[in-house]
């Protein structure tokens, strides 16, 4: 059995995860829905703030003639969603302990283990930058036509059918990096918020949870893509519900996957 010790904390946390069934991701959604309703004043406000920020970023890019970047940032949203949902995990933790909920849940959660949460955040940002840079490199190597105008960049490159090599390579690299990000962050962020463990222990526990329960965790990944995708496809409006739902459900995923502390 492996152990890791955090400086200043005499506890040791074993890298043990529970076996789960294919039915449990659906149970997480159900429990997440109940949490969202129980904390709707705070949870839906949290979702509305995400919608507002996403809309302002998009409008800013459109104003600068950089709308072609929006699809790439939308894909990047999936990579950063585990950190964006930090406050929602804290709300579910309060509900679980029957404690009052505050508007500053994200800040409260961050302060609980901010140095180690920073490790996860930095890792996800690096993966996002790798994805962006890999697309620039692949574009330079595989795109053979005239450089398309910015306003038609995405449709010309990905949807015209004339650049299948680049489109296939870009999607393949994106899938691999997305799977890496999912494996290291599936439960590591709520774990760091809940326990005084180091970031690398949380990452290894998350990877073990995903690989040991690959079928239900693949289903969970597909459900996340579906709900967040609907939110993005509705010009972000749907994120007001989709993000709180997935965020609260993620807390219950962590609770089912990681054994309770002794």
N, C-alpha and C positions, 0 to 999 in steps of 0.2 A: 504493500500500500504506500502511495506517495504522500508526502506531507510538504507543506510550505509554511514558513513562519513569517509574520509581518513584524517589522521593527516596532517595539513598544507594545506589542500585543503577545501575551504568553500563550494564546490559543493556537492550535494547529488545525487546519481545515483539510480533510482528506478529499482527494479527487474521486468522489463517489457520486454516481448519478443513478437515478431510478429508471427502470424499464417502463415504457408507456405503450399504450395501444393506439391504433388508428382512430379510435373514437375520441380520444382526449383533446386533440386540437379543436374539435367542434364544441367540447365542453368549455374550453378556454374562451371561445367566442361568446358562448352563453353567459359565462361568469363575467366577462368583460362588459357585455351589454347591461347586466345588472349593476355593475359598479358605475357605469356611465350614467345610468338613471338615478342611482343613489346619490351621486355627486354631480348631477347635471348642471347645477349653477356654475361650478368650478370647471368641470370637465369640458362642457361645451364652449365655455369662454376660452379655455386653453386651445381648443380646436379652432375657434374663430380667430384667435391671434395668429395661428399658423397660416390660416387662409389669407389674412391681411398682409402678413409679411411676404408670403409667396406672390400675391398679386402685385405688391409694390415693387418687388424685384423684377417681375416680368415687365411691368410698365416702364421701369427704368431702362431695361435692356431694349425694349421697343423704341423708346425715345432716342436711344443712341444708335439705332439701326443694327442691333445685335440680336435680333429675335432668333436667329438660327442657333444660338447657344442654349435657348430655353429647353429643347428636348434633352440635351446633355445634362443640364442641371436637374431636370425632372428625374432622369435616371439616377443622378447623384443623390436625390432626395431619399431613395431607398437605402443608400449606403449610410446616410446620417440619421435616418429615422430612429435607430435605437437610442441615440443621444437626445434627439428632439423629444422623445417620449418620456424623458426622465421624470418630469413632474407628475405624469400620469401614474407611473409606478408608485410614487410616493403617496398619491391619493389612495390607490388601492391598498397600500400598506396601512394607512390610517383607517380605512374602512374595515380592514381585517382585524385591527386591534380596537375597533370601536372608539377611535379618537377623532376629535374635530379636525376638519380640513381647512387649510388656509390657501389664499391665492398665491402665495409665494412658494408653492410646493416644489417647483423646479430648483429654486435657489436653496431651499432646505435640503433637498436630495443631494445637490452638488456638494454642499458643505459637509456632508456626512463622510465623504471619502474623496475629496476633490483632487488630490494628487494622483490617485490611481484611476479615477474617471478621466483625468487628463491624458493618461497613457492610452486608454481606449479611443478617446476622441482624436488624438494625434494619429493613431493607427488607421482609423477610418478616413481621416482627411488625406493621409498618404495614399491609401488605396484609390480614393476619388481622383487625386492628382495623377496617379499612374494611369488611370483609365482615360483621363483627358489627354495626357501626353501621348499615350499609345495610339490614340486616334489621330493625332497630328502626324506621328511617324508613319502609320499605316496609310494615311492619306497621301503623304509625300511619296511613298513607295509604290502604291497600287493604283492611285487615281491617274488616269491617262488623258482625260479630256481637258477642255478649257476650264479654268477655275470659275465656278458658278458665282453669280452675284449673291451677296449676303442674304437678301430677302428670299431667294429660292434655293439656298444652299441645301437644306435638309431634304426637301422634296426631290431635288435634282440628283443628289448623291445617293440617297437611300431608297427612294420610291420609283425612280424612273426605269429601273431594270438594266441600266447601262453600266453600272458599276458593281456588279455582283461580287467580284472578288473582294473589294474593299468592304462592302456591306457585310459579307460573310465573316471576314476577319474581324471587323469591328464588333459584331454581335458576339462572336466566339470569345474574344478577349473580355468583353463586358460580362459575359456569363461566368467565366472563370473567376474574375475579380469579385463579382457579386456573390458568388458562392463562398469565396474566401471570407468576404466581409460578413456574410450571414453566419458562417461557422464560428467566427471569433466573437460575434456580438449577439447571438441568439438569446443568451441568458446572462452574459457577462456584466452588462450594465445594471440590471436590477440586482444582481448578486453583489456588485461593488457598493451599491446604495444600501443594501441590507446588512452586509457583513464587512468587518474590517479585515479584508484579504487584499493581497496585492494584485495588480492588474494582470500579470502573467498567469497567476493561479486561476483567476476568473476566466481568462481566455482559454486555458487548457481544459478547464471544466466545461466550458461552452462547446469546444470542439469535440470533447468526449461525448457530451450529450447528443450532439448532432450525429456523430458517426455511430454511436451505439444504438440510436433510435432513428436510423436513416429514413425509414418509410414514413412514420408519423411526422418527423421533422421536415421531410420533403413536402408532405401535405400542408404543414403549417406554413412553410415558405410560400407555397402556391396561394394559400388563403391571404397571406400578407400582400402578395403581388396583386391579387384580385381586388381586395378592399381599397388599398392605396391607389391602385390603377384607376378604379372608378372615381375616386376623389380627384385625381389629377385630370381625368378626362372630362370632368364637369367644370372645367376652368377653376379648379381648386375648391369650389363651393362644397363638394362632397367630403373634403378633408375635415370639415368641421365635425363630422360624425365618424368618418372612417379612421382618422388618426386617434381620437380618444378610444374607440372600440378596440383597435389593435393594441394600443398602449396598455389599457387595462388588462386585456387578454394575455399580453406578454408577461405581466406580473404573475398570473396564474400558471403560465407555462413554466416559469422559473420555480414556483412553489411545488409543482408536480415533478419536476426533473431533478431538483437538488434536495437531498434529504434534509429534514429539519436539524438545526444545530442541537448538539447534546448539551 
